[in-house]
Amino acid sequence: MAQRPWMYRGDRRRKEDQRKAKQEAKRARKAERRESGVSGPEIESVRANSQPTEFVWFSPSKGRTLMTTTASLPTVDGIDDWALLSDPRMNPGG
């Protein structure tokens, strides 16, 4: 029985060598960052693109939600029963 062309043993070895080389480069970059104390570009881009923190408030009497950038109670005429739904300081993962 003839082997399939995509099952060529040399191809599997080549792919495995590429995977090992990629892993070794990754380890080298990680060690270099650890020694220099610099974070990687992927970490910096996430920090730069992160949304500002938002607090979500809910008024049960009006059935209304409101988002603010500070932890202080929202000031809306006629509504003074705000309850904090989400506090980004308590959930650092988002």
PDB file of N, CA, C and O in Angstrom:
ATOM      1  N   MET A   1       0.842  -1.172   0.000  1.00  0.00           N
ATOM      2  CA  MET A   1       0.000   0.000   0.000  1.00  0.00           C
ATOM      3  C   MET A   1       0.889   1.238   0.000  1.00  0.00           C
ATOM      4  O   MET A   1       1.818   1.336   0.802  1.00  0.00           O
ATOM      5  N   ALA A   2       0.615   2.162  -0.876  1.00  0.00           N
ATOM      6  CA  ALA A   2       1.400   3.387  -0.988  1.00  0.00           C
ATOM      7  C   ALA A   2       0.996   4.368   0.113  1.00  0.00           C
ATOM      8  O   ALA A   2      -0.171   4.485   0.486  1.00  0.00           O
ATOM      9  N   GLN A   3       1.996   5.052   0.603  1.00  0.00           N
ATOM     10  CA  GLN A   3       1.699   6.051   1.633  1.00  0.00           C
ATOM     11  C   GLN A   3       1.077   7.288   1.015  1.00  0.00           C
ATOM     12  O   GLN A   3       1.313   7.620  -0.147  1.00  0.00           O
ATOM     13  N   ARG A   4       0.288   7.950   1.815  1.00  0.00           N
ATOM     14  CA  ARG A   4      -0.333   9.189   1.348  1.00  0.00           C
ATOM     15  C   ARG A   4       0.717  10.285   1.339  1.00  0.00           C
ATOM     16  O   ARG A   4       1.596  10.294   2.201  1.00  0.00           O
ATOM     17  N   PRO A   5       0.652  11.199   0.398  1.00  0.00           N
ATOM     18  CA  PRO A   5       1.685  12.242   0.308  1.00  0.00           C
ATOM     19  C   PRO A   5       1.727  13.140   1.548  1.00  0.00           C
ATOM     20  O   PRO A   5       2.798  13.618   1.919  1.00  0.00           O
ATOM     21  N   TRP A   6       0.591  13.375   2.187  1.00  0.00           N
ATOM     22  CA  TRP A   6       0.604  14.258   3.353  1.00  0.00           C
ATOM     23  C   TRP A   6       1.098  13.545   4.607  1.00  0.00           C
ATOM     24  O   TRP A   6       1.274  14.175   5.650  1.00  0.00           O
ATOM     25  N   MET A   7       1.320  12.257   4.516  1.00  0.00           N
ATOM     26  CA  MET A   7       1.829  11.490   5.642  1.00  0.00           C
ATOM     27  C   MET A   7       3.323  11.223   5.504  1.00  0.00           C
ATOM     28  O   MET A   7       3.854  10.341   6.180  1.00  0.00           O
ATOM     29  N   TYR A   8       4.001  11.959   4.653  1.00  0.00           N
ATOM     30  CA  TYR A   8       5.429  11.800   4.433  1.00  0.00           C
ATOM     31  C   TYR A   8       6.175  12.029   5.748  1.00  0.00           C
ATOM     32  O   TYR A   8       5.988  13.057   6.399  1.00  0.00           O
ATOM     33  N   ARG A   9       7.010  11.082   6.133  1.00  0.00           N
ATOM     34  CA  ARG A   9       7.688  11.143   7.426  1.00  0.00           C
ATOM     35  C   ARG A   9       8.573  12.377   7.551  1.00  0.00           C
ATOM     36  O   ARG A   9       8.647  12.970   8.627  1.00  0.00           O
ATOM     37  N   GLY A  10       9.222  12.762   6.514  1.00  0.00           N
ATOM     38  CA  GLY A  10      10.076  13.950   6.535  1.00  0.00           C
ATOM     39  C   GLY A  10       9.271  15.207   6.814  1.00  0.00           C
ATOM     40  O   GLY A  10       9.757  16.132   7.464  1.00  0.00           O
ATOM     41  N   ASP A  11       8.038  15.237   6.320  1.00  0.00           N
ATOM     42  CA  ASP A  11       7.168  16.388   6.543  1.00  0.00           C
ATOM     43  C   ASP A  11       6.814  16.502   8.025  1.00  0.00           C
ATOM     44  O   ASP A  11       6.791  17.599   8.582  1.00  0.00           O
ATOM     45  N   ARG A  12       6.541  15.377   8.650  1.00  0.00           N
ATOM     46  CA  ARG A  12       6.231  15.401  10.089  1.00  0.00           C
ATOM     47  C   ARG A  12       7.443  15.869  10.889  1.00  0.00           C
ATOM     48  O   ARG A  12       7.307  16.641  11.838  1.00  0.00           O
ATOM     49  N   ARG A  13       8.624  15.401  10.504  1.00  0.00           N
ATOM     50  CA  ARG A  13       9.841  15.837  11.188  1.00  0.00           C
ATOM     51  C   ARG A  13      10.050  17.342  11.009  1.00  0.00           C
ATOM     52  O   ARG A  13      10.403  18.043  11.958  1.00  0.00           O
ATOM     53  N   ARG A  14       9.831  17.825   9.803  1.00  0.00           N
ATOM     54  CA  ARG A  14       9.999  19.251   9.515  1.00  0.00           C
ATOM     55  C   ARG A  14       9.030  20.078  10.366  1.00  0.00           C
ATOM     56  O   ARG A  14       9.418  21.094  10.943  1.00  0.00           O
ATOM     57  N   LYS A  15       7.784  19.644  10.440  1.00  0.00           N
ATOM     58  CA  LYS A  15       6.796  20.371  11.241  1.00  0.00           C
ATOM     59  C   LYS A  15       7.174  20.350  12.726  1.00  0.00           C
ATOM     60  O   LYS A  15       7.018  21.349  13.427  1.00  0.00           O
ATOM     61  N   GLU A  16       7.669  19.211  13.190  1.00  0.00           N
ATOM     62  CA  GLU A  16       8.077  19.104  14.585  1.00  0.00           C
ATOM     63  C   GLU A  16       9.279  20.009  14.857  1.00  0.00           C
ATOM     64  O   GLU A  16       9.342  20.653  15.904  1.00  0.00           O
ATOM     65  N   ASP A  17      10.232  20.061  13.923  1.00  0.00           N
ATOM     66  CA  ASP A  17      11.382  20.953  14.081  1.00  0.00           C
ATOM     67  C   ASP A  17      10.946  22.417  14.115  1.00  0.00           C
ATOM     68  O   ASP A  17      11.478  23.203  14.898  1.00  0.00           O
ATOM     69  N   GLN A  18       9.980  22.787  13.269  1.00  0.00           N
ATOM     70  CA  GLN A  18       9.469  24.159  13.263  1.00  0.00           C
ATOM     71  C   GLN A  18       8.785  24.479  14.601  1.00  0.00           C
ATOM     72  O   GLN A  18       8.957  25.568  15.147  1.00  0.00           O
ATOM     73  N   ARG A  19       8.024  23.536  15.112  1.00  0.00           N
ATOM     74  CA  ARG A  19       7.346  23.749  16.386  1.00  0.00           C
ATOM     75  C   ARG A  19       8.361  23.933  17.513  1.00  0.00           C
ATOM     76  O   ARG A  19       8.203  24.816  18.357  1.00  0.00           O
ATOM     77  N   LYS A  20       9.405  23.097  17.525  1.00  0.00           N
ATOM     78  CA  LYS A  20      10.432  23.212  18.557  1.00  0.00           C
ATOM     79  C   LYS A  20      11.181  24.539  18.453  1.00  0.00           C
ATOM     80  O   LYS A  20      11.482  25.163  19.471  1.00  0.00           O
ATOM     81  N   ALA A  21      11.481  24.968  17.234  1.00  0.00           N
ATOM     82  CA  ALA A  21      12.172  26.239  17.039  1.00  0.00           C
ATOM     83  C   ALA A  21      11.307  27.412  17.509  1.00  0.00           C
ATOM     84  O   ALA A  21      11.812  28.364  18.103  1.00  0.00           O
ATOM     85  N   LYS A  22      10.029  27.337  17.246  1.00  0.00           N
ATOM     86  CA  LYS A  22       9.107  28.395  17.680  1.00  0.00           C
ATOM     87  C   LYS A  22       9.037  28.446  19.207  1.00  0.00           C
ATOM     88  O   LYS A  22       9.063  29.528  19.795  1.00  0.00           O
ATOM     89  N   GLN A  23       8.950  27.277  19.849  1.00  0.00           N
ATOM     90  CA  GLN A  23       8.909  27.217  21.302  1.00  0.00           C
ATOM     91  C   GLN A  23      10.209  27.748  21.913  1.00  0.00           C
ATOM     92  O   GLN A  23      10.179  28.464  22.915  1.00  0.00           O
ATOM     93  N   GLU A  24      11.346  27.397  21.310  1.00  0.00           N
ATOM     94  CA  GLU A  24      12.626  27.860  21.826  1.00  0.00           C
ATOM     95  C   GLU A  24      12.753  29.374  21.695  1.00  0.00           C
ATOM     96  O   GLU A  24      13.275  30.029  22.598  1.00  0.00           O
ATOM     97  N   ALA A  25      12.285  29.939  20.584  1.00  0.00           N
ATOM     98  CA  ALA A  25      12.309  31.394  20.406  1.00  0.00           C
ATOM     99  C   ALA A  25      11.412  32.068  21.438  1.00  0.00           C
ATOM    100  O   ALA A  25      11.752  33.124  21.972  1.00  0.00           O
ATOM    101  N   LYS A  26      10.287  31.463  21.709  1.00  0.00           N
ATOM    102  CA  LYS A  26       9.361  32.001  22.707  1.00  0.00           C
ATOM    103  C   LYS A  26      10.006  32.001  24.084  1.00  0.00           C
ATOM    104  O   LYS A  26       9.901  32.982  24.820  1.00  0.00           O
ATOM    105  N   ARG A  27      10.673  30.906  24.435  1.00  0.00           N
ATOM    106  CA  ARG A  27      11.357  30.821  25.731  1.00  0.00           C
ATOM    107  C   ARG A  27      12.465  31.868  25.830  1.00  0.00           C
ATOM    108  O   ARG A  27      12.657  32.480  26.881  1.00  0.00           O
ATOM    109  N   ALA A  28      13.199  32.071  24.719  1.00  0.00           N
ATOM    110  CA  ALA A  28      14.291  33.046  24.718  1.00  0.00           C
ATOM    111  C   ALA A  28      13.738  34.465  24.912  1.00  0.00           C
ATOM    112  O   ALA A  28      14.309  35.246  25.674  1.00  0.00           O
ATOM    113  N   ARG A  29      12.635  34.807  24.234  1.00  0.00           N
ATOM    114  CA  ARG A  29      12.024  36.124  24.396  1.00  0.00           C
ATOM    115  C   ARG A  29      11.543  36.322  25.827  1.00  0.00           C
ATOM    116  O   ARG A  29      11.707  37.396  26.406  1.00  0.00           O
ATOM    117  N   LYS A  30      10.951  35.277  26.389  1.00  0.00           N
ATOM    118  CA  LYS A  30      10.427  35.353  27.751  1.00  0.00           C
ATOM    119  C   LYS A  30      11.572  35.560  28.744  1.00  0.00           C
ATOM    120  O   LYS A  30      11.452  36.369  29.664  1.00  0.00           O
ATOM    121  N   ALA A  31      12.679  34.839  28.566  1.00  0.00           N
ATOM    122  CA  ALA A  31      13.829  34.988  29.451  1.00  0.00           C
ATOM    123  C   ALA A  31      14.441  36.377  29.306  1.00  0.00           C
ATOM    124  O   ALA A  31      14.849  36.981  30.298  1.00  0.00           O
ATOM    125  N   GLU A  32      14.506  36.878  28.102  1.00  0.00           N
ATOM    126  CA  GLU A  32      15.057  38.213  27.861  1.00  0.00           C
ATOM    127  C   GLU A  32      14.202  39.286  28.545  1.00  0.00           C
ATOM    128  O   GLU A  32      14.736  40.217  29.149  1.00  0.00           O
ATOM    129  N   ARG A  33      12.884  39.153  28.449  1.00  0.00           N
ATOM    130  CA  ARG A  33      11.991  40.114  29.104  1.00  0.00           C
ATOM    131  C   ARG A  33      12.122  40.031  30.621  1.00  0.00           C
ATOM    132  O   ARG A  33      12.079  41.046  31.316  1.00  0.00           O
ATOM    133  N   ARG A  34      12.283  38.804  31.126  1.00  0.00           N
ATOM    134  CA  ARG A  34      12.415  38.622  32.570  1.00  0.00           C
ATOM    135  C   ARG A  34      13.690  39.292  33.071  1.00  0.00           C
ATOM    136  O   ARG A  34      13.687  39.926  34.127  1.00  0.00           O
ATOM    137  N   GLU A  35      14.791  39.153  32.310  1.00  0.00           N
ATOM    138  CA  GLU A  35      16.062  39.747  32.713  1.00  0.00           C
ATOM    139  C   GLU A  35      16.027  41.266  32.635  1.00  0.00           C
ATOM    140  O   GLU A  35      16.569  41.943  33.509  1.00  0.00           O
ATOM    141  N   SER A  36      15.396  41.808  31.600  1.00  0.00           N
ATOM    142  CA  SER A  36      15.390  43.260  31.427  1.00  0.00           C
ATOM    143  C   SER A  36      14.254  43.938  32.179  1.00  0.00           C
ATOM    144  O   SER A  36      14.277  45.156  32.356  1.00  0.00           O
ATOM    145  N   GLY A  37      13.261  43.176  32.626  1.00  0.00           N
ATOM    146  CA  GLY A  37      12.139  43.755  33.351  1.00  0.00           C
ATOM    147  C   GLY A  37      11.129  44.452  32.458  1.00  0.00           C
ATOM    148  O   GLY A  37      10.314  45.237  32.944  1.00  0.00           O
ATOM    149  N   VAL A  38      11.169  44.182  31.164  1.00  0.00           N
ATOM    150  CA  VAL A  38      10.255  44.804  30.217  1.00  0.00           C
ATOM    151  C   VAL A  38       9.152  43.818  29.864  1.00  0.00           C
ATOM    152  O   VAL A  38       9.405  42.624  29.700  1.00  0.00           O
ATOM    153  N   SER A  39       7.926  44.322  29.748  1.00  0.00           N
ATOM    154  CA  SER A  39       6.829  43.442  29.348  1.00  0.00           C
ATOM    155  C   SER A  39       6.803  43.328  27.829  1.00  0.00           C
ATOM    156  O   SER A  39       7.332  44.184  27.120  1.00  0.00           O
ATOM    157  N   GLY A  40       6.189  42.271  27.347  1.00  0.00           N
ATOM    158  CA  GLY A  40       6.141  42.025  25.916  1.00  0.00           C
ATOM    159  C   GLY A  40       5.179  42.946  25.187  1.00  0.00           C
ATOM    160  O   GLY A  40       4.341  43.590  25.819  1.00  0.00           O
ATOM    161  N   PRO A  41       5.285  43.018  23.873  1.00  0.00           N
ATOM    162  CA  PRO A  41       4.413  43.917  23.097  1.00  0.00           C
ATOM    163  C   PRO A  41       2.950  43.526  23.189  1.00  0.00           C
ATOM    164  O   PRO A  41       2.075  44.391  23.146  1.00  0.00           O
ATOM    165  N   GLU A  42       2.671  42.235  23.316  1.00  0.00           N
ATOM    166  CA  GLU A  42       1.279  41.811  23.403  1.00  0.00           C
ATOM    167  C   GLU A  42       0.632  42.274  24.700  1.00  0.00           C
ATOM    168  O   GLU A  42      -0.569  42.542  24.728  1.00  0.00           O
ATOM    169  N   ILE A  43       1.405  42.370  25.766  1.00  0.00           N
ATOM    170  CA  ILE A  43       0.885  42.835  27.042  1.00  0.00           C
ATOM    171  C   ILE A  43       0.633  44.341  26.986  1.00  0.00           C
ATOM    172  O   ILE A  43      -0.385  44.823  27.481  1.00  0.00           O
ATOM    173  N   GLU A  44       1.553  45.072  26.388  1.00  0.00           N
ATOM    174  CA  GLU A  44       1.402  46.528  26.275  1.00  0.00           C
ATOM    175  C   GLU A  44       0.195  46.892  25.423  1.00  0.00           C
ATOM    176  O   GLU A  44      -0.515  47.844  25.745  1.00  0.00           O
ATOM    177  N   SER A  45      -0.053  46.155  24.340  1.00  0.00           N
ATOM    178  CA  SER A  45      -1.184  46.486  23.470  1.00  0.00           C
ATOM    179  C   SER A  45      -2.508  46.243  24.174  1.00  0.00           C
ATOM    180  O   SER A  45      -3.469  46.974  23.934  1.00  0.00           O
ATOM    181  N   VAL A  46      -2.588  45.233  25.038  1.00  0.00           N
ATOM    182  CA  VAL A  46      -3.817  44.981  25.787  1.00  0.00           C
ATOM    183  C   VAL A  46      -4.064  46.113  26.768  1.00  0.00           C
ATOM    184  O   VAL A  46      -5.200  46.564  26.918  1.00  0.00           O
ATOM    185  N   ARG A  47      -3.024  46.577  27.434  1.00  0.00           N
ATOM    186  CA  ARG A  47      -3.177  47.681  28.380  1.00  0.00           C
ATOM    187  C   ARG A  47      -3.593  48.957  27.666  1.00  0.00           C
ATOM    188  O   ARG A  47      -4.406  49.719  28.189  1.00  0.00           O
ATOM    189  N   ALA A  48      -3.049  49.199  26.483  1.00  0.00           N
ATOM    190  CA  ALA A  48      -3.367  50.417  25.742  1.00  0.00           C
ATOM    191  C   ALA A  48      -4.806  50.385  25.223  1.00  0.00           C
ATOM    192  O   ALA A  48      -5.450  51.430  25.132  1.00  0.00           O
ATOM    193  N   ASN A  49      -5.314  49.204  24.884  1.00  0.00           N
ATOM    194  CA  ASN A  49      -6.653  49.087  24.312  1.00  0.00           C
ATOM    195  C   ASN A  49      -7.738  48.855  25.354  1.00  0.00           C
ATOM    196  O   ASN A  49      -8.911  48.743  25.000  1.00  0.00           O
ATOM    197  N   SER A  50      -7.374  48.781  26.628  1.00  0.00           N
ATOM    198  CA  SER A  50      -8.377  48.473  27.641  1.00  0.00           C
ATOM    199  C   SER A  50      -9.349  49.644  27.807  1.00  0.00           C
ATOM    200  O   SER A  50      -8.974  50.809  27.675  1.00  0.00           O
ATOM    201  N   GLN A  51     -10.584  49.306  28.094  1.00  0.00           N
ATOM    202  CA  GLN A  51     -11.626  50.306  28.287  1.00  0.00           C
ATOM    203  C   GLN A  51     -11.479  50.940  29.663  1.00  0.00           C
ATOM    204  O   GLN A  51     -10.966  50.305  30.584  1.00  0.00           O
ATOM    205  N   PRO A  52     -11.927  52.198  29.815  1.00  0.00           N
ATOM    206  CA  PRO A  52     -11.887  52.804  31.141  1.00  0.00           C
ATOM    207  C   PRO A  52     -12.850  52.071  32.076  1.00  0.00           C
ATOM    208  O   PRO A  52     -13.813  51.451  31.626  1.00  0.00           O
ATOM    209  N   THR A  53     -12.585  52.147  33.360  1.00  0.00           N
ATOM    210  CA  THR A  53     -13.436  51.458  34.324  1.00  0.00           C
ATOM    211  C   THR A  53     -14.801  52.124  34.378  1.00  0.00           C
ATOM    212  O   THR A  53     -14.902  53.350  34.360  1.00  0.00           O
ATOM    213  N   GLU A  54     -15.840  51.322  34.444  1.00  0.00           N
ATOM    214  CA  GLU A  54     -17.202  51.841  34.503  1.00  0.00           C
ATOM    215  C   GLU A  54     -17.958  51.156  35.626  1.00  0.00           C
ATOM    216  O   GLU A  54     -17.920  49.934  35.768  1.00  0.00           O
ATOM    217  N   PHE A  55     -18.639  51.955  36.415  1.00  0.00           N
ATOM    218  CA  PHE A  55     -19.486  51.473  37.493  1.00  0.00           C
ATOM    219  C   PHE A  55     -20.920  51.452  36.979  1.00  0.00           C
ATOM    220  O   PHE A  55     -21.366  52.414  36.353  1.00  0.00           O
ATOM    221  N   VAL A  56     -21.641  50.376  37.233  1.00  0.00           N
ATOM    222  CA  VAL A  56     -23.023  50.258  36.774  1.00  0.00           C
ATOM    223  C   VAL A  56     -23.938  50.393  37.985  1.00  0.00           C
ATOM    224  O   VAL A  56     -23.802  49.665  38.968  1.00  0.00           O
ATOM    225  N   TRP A  57     -24.867  51.332  37.897  1.00  0.00           N
ATOM    226  CA  TRP A  57     -25.823  51.618  38.966  1.00  0.00           C
ATOM    227  C   TRP A  57     -27.213  51.265  38.496  1.00  0.00           C
ATOM    228  O   TRP A  57     -27.510  51.354  37.305  1.00  0.00           O
ATOM    229  N   PHE A  58     -28.085  50.856  39.435  1.00  0.00           N
ATOM    230  CA  PHE A  58     -29.457  50.475  39.105  1.00  0.00           C
ATOM    231  C   PHE A  58     -30.425  51.162  40.059  1.00  0.00           C
ATOM    232  O   PHE A  58     -30.179  51.234  41.263  1.00  0.00           O
ATOM    233  N   SER A  59     -31.540  51.673  39.503  1.00  0.00           N
ATOM    234  CA  SER A  59     -32.593  52.280  40.305  1.00  0.00           C
ATOM    235  C   SER A  59     -33.821  51.378  40.248  1.00  0.00           C
ATOM    236  O   SER A  59     -34.463  51.287  39.202  1.00  0.00           O
ATOM    237  N   PRO A  60     -34.167  50.703  41.361  1.00  0.00           N
ATOM    238  CA  PRO A  60     -35.330  49.809  41.336  1.00  0.00           C
ATOM    239  C   PRO A  60     -36.656  50.549  41.151  1.00  0.00           C
ATOM    240  O   PRO A  60     -37.593  49.993  40.578  1.00  0.00           O
ATOM    241  N   SER A  61     -36.750  51.787  41.626  1.00  0.00           N
ATOM    242  CA  SER A  61     -38.023  52.512  41.500  1.00  0.00           C
ATOM    243  C   SER A  61     -38.306  52.889  40.049  1.00  0.00           C
ATOM    244  O   SER A  61     -39.466  52.917  39.638  1.00  0.00           O
ATOM    245  N   LYS A  62     -37.285  53.175  39.278  1.00  0.00           N
ATOM    246  CA  LYS A  62     -37.464  53.562  37.876  1.00  0.00           C
ATOM    247  C   LYS A  62     -37.131  52.429  36.902  1.00  0.00           C
ATOM    248  O   LYS A  62     -37.427  52.533  35.712  1.00  0.00           O
ATOM    249  N   GLY A  63     -36.525  51.360  37.393  1.00  0.00           N
ATOM    250  CA  GLY A  63     -36.134  50.257  36.517  1.00  0.00           C
ATOM    251  C   GLY A  63     -35.103  50.702  35.501  1.00  0.00           C
ATOM    252  O   GLY A  63     -35.182  50.338  34.327  1.00  0.00           O
ATOM    253  N   ARG A  64     -34.136  51.488  35.946  1.00  0.00           N
ATOM    254  CA  ARG A  64     -33.174  52.123  35.045  1.00  0.00           C
ATOM    255  C   ARG A  64     -31.746  51.811  35.489  1.00  0.00           C
ATOM    256  O   ARG A  64     -31.458  51.753  36.684  1.00  0.00           O
ATOM    257  N   THR A  65     -30.867  51.614  34.529  1.00  0.00           N
ATOM    258  CA  THR A  65     -29.446  51.452  34.826  1.00  0.00           C
ATOM    259  C   THR A  65     -28.691  52.651  34.292  1.00  0.00           C
ATOM    260  O   THR A  65     -29.113  53.297  33.333  1.00  0.00           O
ATOM    261  N   LEU A  66     -27.565  52.940  34.931  1.00  0.00           N
ATOM    262  CA  LEU A  66     -26.735  54.066  34.536  1.00  0.00           C
ATOM    263  C   LEU A  66     -25.284  53.686  34.749  1.00  0.00           C
ATOM    264  O   LEU A  66     -24.947  53.047  35.746  1.00  0.00           O
ATOM    265  N   MET A  67     -24.414  54.076  33.812  1.00  0.00           N
ATOM    266  CA  MET A  67     -22.991  53.774  33.930  1.00  0.00           C
ATOM    267  C   MET A  67     -22.242  55.074  34.205  1.00  0.00           C
ATOM    268  O   MET A  67     -22.468  56.092  33.550  1.00  0.00           O
ATOM    269  N   THR A  68     -21.335  55.014  35.201  1.00  0.00           N
ATOM    270  CA  THR A  68     -20.507  56.166  35.540  1.00  0.00           C
ATOM    271  C   THR A  68     -19.047  55.740  35.569  1.00  0.00           C
ATOM    272  O   THR A  68     -18.738  54.553  35.668  1.00  0.00           O
ATOM    273  N   THR A  69     -18.153  56.720  35.484  1.00  0.00           N
ATOM    274  CA  THR A  69     -16.723  56.413  35.530  1.00  0.00           C
ATOM    275  C   THR A  69     -16.163  56.560  36.931  1.00  0.00           C
ATOM    276  O   THR A  69     -15.000  56.234  37.168  1.00  0.00           O
ATOM    277  N   THR A  70     -16.976  57.049  37.870  1.00  0.00           N
ATOM    278  CA  THR A  70     -16.538  57.183  39.259  1.00  0.00           C
ATOM    279  C   THR A  70     -17.437  56.349  40.163  1.00  0.00           C
ATOM    280  O   THR A  70     -18.514  55.913  39.758  1.00  0.00           O
ATOM    281  N   ALA A  71     -16.978  56.133  41.390  1.00  0.00           N
ATOM    282  CA  ALA A  71     -17.747  55.322  42.327  1.00  0.00           C
ATOM    283  C   ALA A  71     -18.789  56.133  43.086  1.00  0.00           C
ATOM    284  O   ALA A  71     -19.524  55.579  43.902  1.00  0.00           O
ATOM    285  N   SER A  72     -18.864  57.430  42.831  1.00  0.00           N
ATOM    286  CA  SER A  72     -19.842  58.253  43.541  1.00  0.00           C
ATOM    287  C   SER A  72     -21.244  58.022  42.974  1.00  0.00           C
ATOM    288  O   SER A  72     -21.411  57.668  41.807  1.00  0.00           O
ATOM    289  N   LEU A  73     -22.258  58.235  43.844  1.00  0.00           N
ATOM    290  CA  LEU A  73     -23.646  58.036  43.420  1.00  0.00           C
ATOM    291  C   LEU A  73     -24.008  58.991  42.288  1.00  0.00           C
ATOM    292  O   LEU A  73     -23.624  60.160  42.317  1.00  0.00           O
ATOM    293  N   PRO A  74     -24.749  58.498  41.286  1.00  0.00           N
ATOM    294  CA  PRO A  74     -25.180  59.391  40.208  1.00  0.00           C
ATOM    295  C   PRO A  74     -26.190  60.411  40.741  1.00  0.00           C
ATOM    296  O   PRO A  74     -26.959  60.121  41.658  1.00  0.00           O
ATOM    297  N   THR A  75     -26.176  61.587  40.163  1.00  0.00           N
ATOM    298  CA  THR A  75     -27.137  62.619  40.555  1.00  0.00           C
ATOM    299  C   THR A  75     -28.131  62.805  39.416  1.00  0.00           C
ATOM    300  O   THR A  75     -27.817  63.402  38.386  1.00  0.00           O
ATOM    301  N   VAL A  76     -29.343  62.278  39.625  1.00  0.00           N
ATOM    302  CA  VAL A  76     -30.426  62.396  38.656  1.00  0.00           C
ATOM    303  C   VAL A  76     -31.653  62.882  39.415  1.00  0.00           C
ATOM    304  O   VAL A  76     -31.969  62.360  40.484  1.00  0.00           O
ATOM    305  N   ASP A  77     -32.350  63.882  38.867  1.00  0.00           N
ATOM    306  CA  ASP A  77     -33.524  64.441  39.541  1.00  0.00           C
ATOM    307  C   ASP A  77     -34.587  63.369  39.748  1.00  0.00           C
ATOM    308  O   ASP A  77     -34.957  62.655  38.816  1.00  0.00           O
ATOM    309  N   GLY A  78     -35.067  63.269  40.968  1.00  0.00           N
ATOM    310  CA  GLY A  78     -36.158  62.362  41.287  1.00  0.00           C
ATOM    311  C   GLY A  78     -35.747  60.934  41.596  1.00  0.00           C
ATOM    312  O   GLY A  78     -36.590  60.134  42.001  1.00  0.00           O
ATOM    313  N   ILE A  79     -34.491  60.592  41.419  1.00  0.00           N
ATOM    314  CA  ILE A  79     -34.045  59.225  41.700  1.00  0.00           C
ATOM    315  C   ILE A  79     -32.938  59.282  42.750  1.00  0.00           C
ATOM    316  O   ILE A  79     -31.877  59.863  42.521  1.00  0.00           O
ATOM    317  N   ASP A  80     -33.204  58.669  43.902  1.00  0.00           N
ATOM    318  CA  ASP A  80     -32.171  58.650  44.934  1.00  0.00           C
ATOM    319  C   ASP A  80     -31.989  57.269  45.560  1.00  0.00           C
ATOM    320  O   ASP A  80     -31.473  57.148  46.671  1.00  0.00           O
ATOM    321  N   ASP A  81     -32.417  56.229  44.839  1.00  0.00           N
ATOM    322  CA  ASP A  81     -32.303  54.871  45.374  1.00  0.00           C
ATOM    323  C   ASP A  81     -31.342  54.006  44.548  1.00  0.00           C
ATOM    324  O   ASP A  81     -31.630  52.838  44.287  1.00  0.00           O
ATOM    325  N   TRP A  82     -30.207  54.573  44.138  1.00  0.00           N
ATOM    326  CA  TRP A  82     -29.253  53.851  43.299  1.00  0.00           C
ATOM    327  C   TRP A  82     -28.587  52.728  44.073  1.00  0.00           C
ATOM    328  O   TRP A  82     -28.217  52.890  45.236  1.00  0.00           O
ATOM    329  N   ALA A  83     -28.438  51.586  43.412  1.00  0.00           N
ATOM    330  CA  ALA A  83     -27.713  50.437  43.969  1.00  0.00           C
ATOM    331  C   ALA A  83     -26.594  50.079  42.994  1.00  0.00           C
ATOM    332  O   ALA A  83     -26.816  50.017  41.785  1.00  0.00           O
ATOM    333  N   LEU A  84     -25.414  49.848  43.512  1.00  0.00           N
ATOM    334  CA  LEU A  84     -24.259  49.517  42.684  1.00  0.00           C
ATOM    335  C   LEU A  84     -24.352  48.064  42.209  1.00  0.00           C
ATOM    336  O   LEU A  84     -24.399  47.139  43.021  1.00  0.00           O
ATOM    337  N   LEU A  85     -24.377  47.875  40.897  1.00  0.00           N
ATOM    338  CA  LEU A  85     -24.438  46.518  40.332  1.00  0.00           C
ATOM    339  C   LEU A  85     -23.058  45.930  40.084  1.00  0.00           C
ATOM    340  O   LEU A  85     -22.796  44.779  40.434  1.00  0.00           O
ATOM    341  N   SER A  86     -22.173  46.722  39.479  1.00  0.00           N
ATOM    342  CA  SER A  86     -20.840  46.192  39.194  1.00  0.00           C
ATOM    343  C   SER A  86     -19.781  47.205  39.608  1.00  0.00           C
ATOM    344  O   SER A  86     -19.868  48.396  39.308  1.00  0.00           O
ATOM    345  N   ASP A  87     -18.791  46.690  40.301  1.00  0.00           N
ATOM    346  CA  ASP A  87     -17.676  47.497  40.766  1.00  0.00           C
ATOM    347  C   ASP A  87     -16.402  46.934  40.141  1.00  0.00           C
ATOM    348  O   ASP A  87     -15.953  45.856  40.531  1.00  0.00           O
ATOM    349  N   PRO A  88     -15.808  47.650  39.172  1.00  0.00           N
ATOM    350  CA  PRO A  88     -14.633  47.109  38.484  1.00  0.00           C
ATOM    351  C   PRO A  88     -13.431  46.952  39.404  1.00  0.00           C
ATOM    352  O   PRO A  88     -12.508  46.207  39.077  1.00  0.00           O
ATOM    353  N   ARG A  89     -13.416  47.624  40.532  1.00  0.00           N
ATOM    354  CA  ARG A  89     -12.297  47.462  41.464  1.00  0.00           C
ATOM    355  C   ARG A  89     -12.319  46.085  42.106  1.00  0.00           C
ATOM    356  O   ARG A  89     -11.273  45.561  42.488  1.00  0.00           O
ATOM    357  N   MET A  90     -13.511  45.492  42.230  1.00  0.00           N
ATOM    358  CA  MET A  90     -13.638  44.175  42.849  1.00  0.00           C
ATOM    359  C   MET A  90     -13.419  43.043  41.854  1.00  0.00           C
ATOM    360  O   MET A  90     -13.140  41.915  42.262  1.00  0.00           O
ATOM    361  N   ASN A  91     -13.539  43.317  40.558  1.00  0.00           N
ATOM    362  CA  ASN A  91     -13.388  42.311  39.523  1.00  0.00           C
ATOM    363  C   ASN A  91     -12.299  42.770  38.559  1.00  0.00           C
ATOM    364  O   ASN A  91     -12.619  43.300  37.495  1.00  0.00           O
ATOM    365  N   PRO A  92     -11.006  42.579  38.901  1.00  0.00           N
ATOM    366  CA  PRO A  92      -9.924  43.084  38.051  1.00  0.00           C
ATOM    367  C   PRO A  92      -9.854  42.428  36.685  1.00  0.00           C
ATOM    368  O   PRO A  92      -9.240  42.995  35.782  1.00  0.00           O
ATOM    369  N   GLY A  93     -10.445  41.275  36.492  1.00  0.00           N
ATOM    370  CA  GLY A  93     -10.409  40.606  35.193  1.00  0.00           C
ATOM    371  C   GLY A  93     -11.335  41.227  34.182  1.00  0.00           C
ATOM    372  O   GLY A  93     -11.243  40.879  33.004  1.00  0.00           O
ATOM    373  N   GLY A  94     -12.206  42.106  34.553  1.00  0.00           N
ATOM    374  CA  GLY A  94     -13.090  42.776  33.596  1.00  0.00           C
ATOM    375  C   GLY A  94     -14.444  42.502  33.874  1.00  0.00           C
ATOM    376  O   GLY A  94     -15.330  42.985  33.169  1.00  0.00           O
TER     377      GLY A  94
END
